[in-house]
């Protein structure tokens, strides 16, 4: 059987159309979570986050997160000792927005414990937005919860 130009072009066009249909099908099956539902509003106020991050970098002490068997222990900077800390802890899970967790800061002697029962094993980005007095602070740390 001899193929002519018309048969070859038709075969190529049909194969290309099937490939495109397959790619469209795969693209519609891909799950994509937004980084944040209100990303536009967050972008507008991003300068305040930069200022809070700069305030956090000026502190003498550092924020530390210690992972124990069934809890996470968050030690706030020593600069915050004997001061009221108001804010929130955001455990952001990059691969699944449904597993994000937000906690209110409730520390005792500059230490806060979080139960690991609420968190699924995997990578998290811990974002802490807080105010001590009138000064805002922002901390961000990558965690591997085991």
N, C-alpha and C positions, 0 to 999 in steps of 0.2 A: 504494500500500500504506500502510495506516494503522497506526502503532505505538500499542499501548496501554501502560498503566502496567506491567503484568506483563512485557512484552517488554523495556522500557527498564531496569527493575530487574535483570532476569536478565542482560542484556547488560553492565550496569555491574558486577555481581558477578563475572561471568566475566572481564571485562577487569581488574578489581582482583586477582583470584586469579592471573591470568597475570603481572601486574606483580610481585606478591609472590614468585612462583616464580622469576621472572627475577632479582630482587634477592637471593634466597637463593642461587641459582646463582653470581652474581657475587661474593657475600661468601665463598663457600667456595673460590673461585679466587684470592682475594687472599692474597699471601704476607705473613706477619707474623712477624718475628724478635723474640724477647725481647731486651730491653736487656742482660740477663744471665741466665744459667741459675740462679744462686743469689742472685737479687735480695733475697730475704728475709734471708739471712744478712748481706748487705752493708748492708741497712738497719739492722740491729741494731748494727753496728759503725760507723755513719756518723759518730758523734761523734769517733772517732779520726781519720777522714779530715779532718774540719773542723779538728781540732787540727794535723794535719800541714800542711794548707793555710795555716793561720795562721803556722806555723813558717816556711814558704816565703816568705810575704809579709814577714816580719821580716828576711830576708836583705838585705845591702847590694847584692850583685850579682844579676843576673837570668839566668835560663835563656834561651838563644837557640837557635833552629833555623835553620840556613842551608841552603837548597836549592841544590845544585850539579847539574851535568848528569846524573850517574849516582849520586850519593850525597846523603844528608842528613847534615849535620854538626851535632851537638848539643854546644853549649858549656854546661857546667854553671857555676853561679854561682862567682865567685872565692872565696867563703867556703869552698868545698869543696877548694880547692887544697891538695895534699899530705895529703889525708885519704882514707881508703878509703870508697868509695860502694858500698853493697850495695842491690840492688833490681831492678826490672824496668821495661821500657818496653812500654806497651800501645798499639798502633796500632789504634784502634777505628774501624771503617767502619760508619757508621750505616745505610747502605742495604743492607748484605749482611754478615751475621755470619760467613759462610764465609770472608771475606777479612780478618778480624781477624788481626793478627800480634802476638806477644809475644816480646820479646827480653830477655835478661839484661843488666844494665848491666855493660859492660866498657870502661871509659874509660882513656885514657892522657893524662896532663897535663890533666885536666878536659875532654877532648874525646872524643867517641865518634862514629864514622861508621857509618851504616847504608846498605847497598846498596839502591837504588831498584828493582833487578831483582825483589825479593821483593814489592814493593808495586804494586798496580794503580793507575792514574791515577784521581784523584777526591778527594773530601773525606775526611779522617780527623780523629779527635780523638786527639791524643797525650796519654796519661796516664802520668806517671812517678811511681811510688811507690818511695821510697828511704829509706835510713837512713844517716846519717853519725854515727859514734859510736853513741850511744844515742838520738839525736833523729830522729824520723820527719819526712819531707818529702813533699809531694804537689804536683805541677805538672800543669796541664792547659792544652793549647794546641790550637787548631784549625789544621789544615794542609790545603793544597790541593796534592797531589802531582801533578806534571805529567809 
